[in-house]
Amino acid sequence: MKARILYVEDDPNLAFATKDNLEAYDYEIVHCTDGREAWEAFQQDHFDLCVLDIMLPQMDGFTLAQHIRNADSEVPILFLSARSLPEDKIQGFELGADDYITKPFSIQELMLRIEVFLRRSKKERPPFNHTNEPQPIGNYTFDFKKLTLQNNAVHHTLTFREAEVLKYFADRQGQVVKREELLNAIWGTDDYFKGRSLDVFLSRIRKYVSADPSIRLDNIHGIGFRMSW
């Protein structure tokens, strides 16, 4: 069966050329011109991959990606945008994107990156081999399915990537986790921008659990990290 791709782009000329080329590679393309239309399409149908612009009418691509990721933790998301600042890329990865390609781009590069994620998503493996049921972290209860971390005093709603990082540590309490191991497990690569995103996540997680002094998330110099409580 053809891979079904949600493609969201409001520039009609670019959209026509990209859609035409991707269809020539035998993908089935559903093209939407604004974020709200794309979100409605995503809720109504199955997609194997999403390719999103950021500067969209009705709903921007970052908001759209957050909705998609909250609804589906597995579908690959690729940003295809003229916004090339490092903070834009980091924000995209923080929201759960799997890749970020800047315009102008070559259709061959886009096609090759799409193929990488389609092959990866066909492998029937969960992100971790541990339970996804609520689990204790110090005096908190962490619910990976609901993306929440809470105790009697506070309630935090996590982004999907924050929850994935915290889950990785929670399943390996007290163990040293290598930096490259963590990046490859969550993002599939250990490149610079995803490493920057990881540093942001670690800072946020430390802040979330700061009310319980028994919880430690330590840097192990030159190796990685260890979370214990």
C-alpha positions as CSV (number, residue, x, y, z in Angstrom):
1,M,0.0,0.0,0.0
2,K,1.1,3.6,-0.7
3,A,2.3,5.6,2.2
4,R,-0.2,8.3,3.1
5,I,1.3,11.7,3.9
6,L,-0.4,14.8,5.3
7,Y,1.3,17.8,3.6
8,V,0.5,21.2,4.9
9,E,1.7,24.2,2.8
10,D,-0.1,27.5,2.0
11,D,2.1,28.6,-0.9
12,P,0.2,27.2,-3.9
13,N,3.2,27.1,-6.3
14,L,5.5,25.3,-3.9
15,A,2.7,23.0,-2.8
16,F,1.8,22.0,-6.4
17,A,5.4,21.2,-7.2
18,T,6.2,19.3,-4.0
19,K,2.9,17.3,-4.1
20,D,3.5,16.5,-7.8
21,N,7.0,15.3,-7.2
22,L,6.1,13.2,-4.1
23,E,3.3,11.6,-5.9
24,A,5.8,10.6,-8.6
25,Y,7.6,8.7,-5.9
26,D,4.3,6.8,-5.4
27,Y,3.2,8.4,-2.1
28,E,-0.4,9.3,-1.5
29,I,-0.5,13.0,-0.6
30,V,-3.3,14.8,1.2
31,H,-2.6,18.5,0.9
32,C,-4.0,21.1,3.2
33,T,-3.5,24.9,3.0
34,D,-4.0,25.9,6.6
35,G,-3.5,24.4,10.0
36,R,-7.1,24.1,11.1
37,E,-8.0,22.2,7.9
38,A,-5.0,19.9,8.5
39,W,-6.0,19.2,12.1
40,E,-9.5,18.2,10.9
41,A,-8.0,16.0,8.2
42,F,-5.7,14.3,10.7
43,Q,-8.6,13.5,13.1
44,Q,-10.6,12.0,10.3
45,D,-8.1,9.7,8.7
46,H,-4.8,7.7,9.1
47,F,-1.5,9.1,8.0
48,D,1.9,7.5,7.9
49,L,3.8,10.8,8.1
50,C,3.1,14.5,8.4
51,V,5.1,17.3,6.6
52,L,4.2,20.7,8.0
53,D,5.1,24.3,7.2
54,I,5.2,26.6,10.2
55,M,3.8,29.9,9.0
56,L,0.2,28.8,8.2
57,P,-3.1,30.6,8.3
58,Q,-5.8,29.6,10.9
59,M,-3.4,27.5,13.0
60,D,0.4,27.7,12.9
61,G,2.5,24.6,12.3
62,F,3.9,24.5,15.8
63,T,0.4,24.4,17.3
64,L,-0.7,21.9,14.7
65,A,2.3,19.6,15.6
66,Q,1.5,19.8,19.3
67,H,-2.1,18.7,18.6
68,I,-0.9,15.9,16.3
69,R,1.7,14.7,18.8
70,N,-0.8,14.7,21.7
71,A,-3.2,12.6,19.6
72,D,-0.5,10.2,18.2
73,S,2.8,9.6,19.8
74,E,4.2,7.6,16.9
75,V,3.5,9.3,13.6
76,P,6.6,11.0,12.2
77,I,6.4,14.8,11.9
78,L,8.7,16.7,9.6
79,F,8.8,20.5,9.5
80,L,9.5,22.1,6.2
81,S,9.9,25.8,6.8
82,A,11.7,29.0,5.7
83,R,12.3,29.7,9.4
84,S,15.9,28.7,9.9
85,L,16.8,30.2,13.3
86,P,18.2,27.7,15.8
87,E,15.5,28.6,18.3
88,D,12.8,27.6,15.7
89,K,14.4,24.3,15.1
90,I,14.8,23.6,18.8
91,Q,11.1,24.5,19.4
92,G,10.1,22.1,16.6
93,F,12.0,19.3,18.2
94,E,10.7,20.1,21.6
95,L,7.1,19.8,20.3
96,G,7.9,16.3,19.1
97,A,9.1,16.7,15.5
98,D,11.3,14.1,14.1
99,D,13.1,16.3,11.6
100,Y,13.3,19.9,10.5
101,I,14.2,20.9,6.9
102,T,14.7,24.5,5.9
103,K,13.6,26.0,2.6
104,P,14.8,26.1,-0.1
105,F,15.2,22.3,-0.2
106,S,15.7,19.6,-2.8
107,I,12.9,17.1,-3.4
108,Q,15.5,14.3,-3.4
109,E,16.5,15.3,0.1
110,L,12.9,15.4,1.3
111,M,12.1,12.1,-0.3
112,L,15.2,10.4,1.3
113,R,14.3,11.8,4.8
114,I,10.7,10.7,4.4
115,E,11.9,7.2,3.5
116,V,14.0,7.0,6.6
117,F,11.1,7.8,8.9
118,L,8.7,5.5,7.0
119,R,11.1,2.6,7.4
120,R,11.6,3.4,11.0
121,S,7.9,3.6,11.8
122,K,7.3,0.2,10.2
123,K,9.4,-1.5,12.8
124,E,7.0,-2.7,15.4
125,R,8.8,-1.6,18.5
126,P,7.6,0.5,21.4
127,P,9.9,3.3,22.5
128,F,10.6,1.4,25.8
129,N,10.2,-2.1,27.0
130,H,8.7,-1.1,30.3
131,T,5.2,-0.5,31.6
132,N,3.4,2.7,30.6
133,E,1.2,2.6,33.7
134,P,1.5,5.4,36.3
135,Q,4.7,5.1,38.3
136,P,6.2,6.8,41.4
137,I,9.1,9.3,41.1
138,G,9.9,10.4,44.6
139,N,6.7,11.8,46.0
140,Y,5.3,12.4,42.5
141,T,3.1,10.2,40.3
142,F,4.2,10.2,36.7
143,D,1.6,9.1,34.1
144,F,3.2,8.7,30.7
145,K,-0.1,8.1,28.9
146,K,-1.7,11.3,30.3
147,L,1.6,13.3,30.1
148,T,1.3,14.4,33.7
149,L,3.6,14.6,36.8
150,Q,1.8,15.4,40.0
151,N,1.7,15.1,43.8
152,N,-0.7,16.6,46.4
153,A,0.7,20.1,45.9
154,V,1.5,20.5,42.2
155,H,0.3,19.3,38.8
156,H,2.5,19.5,35.7
157,T,1.3,18.8,32.2
158,L,4.3,17.7,30.1
159,T,5.0,17.9,26.4
160,F,5.3,14.6,24.7
161,R,9.1,14.8,24.4
162,E,9.5,15.9,28.1
163,A,7.5,12.8,29.0
164,E,9.6,10.6,26.8
165,V,12.8,11.8,28.4
166,L,11.4,11.5,31.9
167,K,10.1,8.0,31.1
168,Y,13.5,6.9,29.9
169,F,15.0,8.0,33.3
170,A,12.1,6.6,35.3
171,D,12.6,3.1,33.8
172,R,16.3,3.3,34.6
173,Q,16.3,4.7,38.1
174,G,19.8,5.0,39.5
175,Q,21.5,3.9,36.3
176,V,24.0,6.0,34.3
177,V,22.4,6.9,30.9
178,K,24.9,8.0,28.2
179,R,24.0,11.2,26.5
180,E,24.2,9.7,23.0
181,E,22.2,6.7,24.1
182,L,19.4,9.0,25.3
183,L,19.4,11.1,22.2
184,N,19.3,8.1,19.9
185,A,16.5,6.4,21.9
186,I,14.3,9.5,21.8
187,W,15.2,11.2,18.5
188,G,17.0,8.5,16.6
189,T,20.1,10.7,16.3
190,D,22.5,12.7,18.5
191,D,22.9,15.8,16.3
192,Y,23.4,19.4,17.6
193,F,19.9,20.8,17.6
194,K,18.4,17.7,19.3
195,G,21.2,17.9,21.9
196,R,20.2,21.5,22.6
197,S,16.6,20.4,23.0
198,L,17.6,17.7,25.4
199,D,19.4,20.2,27.6
200,V,16.3,22.3,27.7
201,F,14.2,19.3,28.7
202,L,16.6,18.3,31.5
203,S,16.4,21.9,32.9
204,R,12.6,21.7,32.8
205,I,12.5,18.3,34.4
206,R,14.8,19.5,37.2
207,K,12.4,22.4,37.8
208,Y,9.3,20.2,37.8
209,V,10.7,17.8,40.5
210,S,12.4,20.5,42.6
211,A,9.8,20.3,45.3
212,D,11.1,16.9,46.3
213,P,14.7,17.2,47.4
214,S,15.2,13.4,47.3
215,I,15.0,13.5,43.5
216,R,18.4,14.0,41.8
217,L,19.1,14.4,38.1
218,D,22.9,14.5,38.0
219,N,25.3,15.2,35.1
220,I,28.0,12.5,34.9
221,H,30.9,14.4,33.4
222,G,31.8,13.2,30.0
223,I,29.3,10.4,30.1
224,G,25.7,11.4,30.6
225,F,23.2,11.5,33.4
226,R,21.7,9.6,36.3
227,M,18.3,10.1,37.9
228,S,17.7,8.8,41.4
229,W,15.3,9.2,44.4
